[in-house]
Amino acid sequence: MSLNTFGHLFRVTTWGESHGPALGATVDGCPPGVALEPAMIQQWLDRRKPGQNKYTTQRREADEVRILSGVYEGQTTGTPIQLMIENTDQRSKDYGDIAQKFRPGHADITYFQKYGLRDPRGGGRSSARETAARVAAGGVAREVLKALMPGVIITGYMVQMGTLVADRDRFDLGEVDKNPFWCPDAAAAAIWAESLDRLRKEGNSVGAVIEVTASGVPAGLGAPIYGKLDTDLAAAMMSINAVKGVEIGAGMAAATLTGTENADEIFMGNDGKPRFSSNHAGGILGGISSGQDVVVRFAVKPTSSILSPRRTITVAGEEAEIITKGRHDPCVGIRAVPVGEAMMACVLLDHLLLHRGQVGGGGGRIGQP
C-alpha cells in the first residue's frame, strides 16, 4: 500500500493498523532547535483517545506517545522524528463473525477488491484508530508553529450532529471543553446528549459536521493554482477516515449568494492593516491566506459498525445479514475534532515553510511606499 505520506516540506508518514502491536508517524522536515517533549504531544492525544465518556468507543487505550528519534535533550535535531503509540486493548475476537462479510458503508469491500485481502480486525488501516498518529504529528506541528508563528490559535468544535444544528448566536468557545461534543453551544450539546443516548441504546450511529478555525494566520501562505492553501486543507480534511465533504468559508452556501452578498468588503483598520466586513472566503483568496481566520468545515458520516442488522454479501458472493459487535463510536465525529485540528496545524506549518523558502520575509506591504 503506497501513498501514506502527506505534506510538501513538513512531511508526515503514518503507519500501523487498528489491531496491530503499535501505530505511529514519521515526521520529516521539522526544523531543528524547537523544544519538544512527549508531554507536549500527549496533551492533544488525550483529547482524542477513546473511552473518555459514554458517547465514544469504550476501547481503553492510553495512547501514550513515545519519541524514538529526531529529538535530543528536549530539542528537535532536524532529522526524522519517529512517533510510536502502542495498542494495548485490542479485542480481535469481536470481528471473528464478520471476517468473511463486508460491512455496508465500510472500506471492507473496496480494500478487498483492490488488494485481494483485508484485515477485518477493526478495519486495519482503514480504521479511525489511524488518526491517533495524525494527532501526534499535529502535536509536533503545533510546537513548531508556536516557535515560528506564535500568534496562531487553532480551535475545532462540532457544529452539527445529524440534523441537529448548533445556534451560532449562542456560540461561546469557552463551552467547547465543557461538554463531550466539543460544542460551543451549551444548549445544543444538552439536546445532542439526549439524541445520542437514544441512538447508542438502539445500536445505531449518526454523522456530524466539524468546524476548525485558525486565527492569527498571516497573509501570504499558499500559492496560486496548484499550491493553494485551501487545496491542501481540503485534501487533508478529506483524507480523515469517514469524512465525506469539506467546505472552506461559506462553502456550498456561497452558491446561494449574490456577488454583493458574497464580497468581503475591504477597509483600512486603525492599526494600518486591511480589515474585512465579513469572511465568506474563509480566510483564503486565490489560494493565499488573507490574514483573516482560516475556516474549514468537514462532514463525517455515521459509524459503519452498528448493531442494527444490515444486508450484505460474503467474500464468496453469498447474500448475508451482518451485525457488527464490539466497541464503536455512536458518533465518530466527536473524536474527529482533535484530528481536524491536527491536520490544520500540519498544513499551516507546511505552507509556512514553503512561504519562507520562496519569498522569505518579503511580500507587498499595503499602505507603505
Phi, psi and omega in degrees: 000121180259185174061053175253013184240139173227159181105160181256296176261318172268101190249134182238126174245120177262153182213161176103166182234168183302318185245019174279180181292332182197168171217171181175197183215146171251119183255118180244145178094009178286129179298151178282162173081014178263130179297129181208122175232155179307323182298331179293328178275322185300325182301327180279323176296326179296332178287333184264338193298151183285168172077015183279337177203177186287353182266003176235168178305143181271011171300130185258103178234131177289335182051043181279121184271142173241136176262114186263341181199168174084001180225132179226126181050044174079011179228145176292146183258351184094353177266168183304135178261119179259122180246134181227137177232118181281143170272126185236353186226043177286144172230076186297335181297337179299340186255005181300322183287344184246011183301331181254006181244154178256128178283123177301136180084358183252166181281000182312308189289321182286325175298317181294318180296327181278311190258345181082002176201168178203161176258106184285349184285091180074006180093359177060239183287336181276358181290148175295349175301330179302333185291345175300322179295323178295319181295322177297314178296322177297328176297321175296313181301321181297320181292323177291319177300320180300324181281322186262332185218067192296344181278355185282130176234124181252127183225127176243152180196158176275135178246351181202140172231113186061234179268358183270119187248136176291149181267115183294337177291342179255008185298131175217106183298342175293343180274346188303317182273004185259357180222159186287356183258001186052044186256130180280001179244102185299322181294319179295320181300322179294320178292319179298323181300315179296316181295316183288330174302315181296314181296320181297317180290334177278353184075026183249181181214173183210155180270182183201163173240130181248140174242136177235126178242148175232112177262157180081009178284124181289159174291146172112352179281139182104171181214153181298157172066262190265356179245028184296141176299318181289332175298312182288326176295316180298317180295320181296315180290321180293336181284348179291137181307133175081000178280133182237359178196146180224140176230146173245126179062231179294336177059228182298331181293342179298333180291342180267355184265157170272170179299321180290328179286322186281335184294123175273096185298150187245136179225164172266127179279169179296340180271005179081011179248153179298144175230152184241148181285335182203182183220051176297333182284350181068029176079011182223125178234124180061027180085002185239137181297142185261351186100348174280174175300134173275124187235122180231139173235146175219147182260130179250128182287166176296149176303132183283335180275105183226160180275346178290128182295136179229151177279144179203192175228164178262173176301329179281357179088012180271143177288145184205173173244145183227138170231126183263108177277176179112198186245114186223157179282124174292337174217095184293345179298334181300309182278358175282345182299305178294336177291315177299320177299317181297317180293323175300314181298315181297316182291317179299316179296317179304315181286331174296316179294321176297317181297314179297324180290328184269313186241356180060234179260016182280194181120158181288139180246108185290137178081007180237144179293000000 
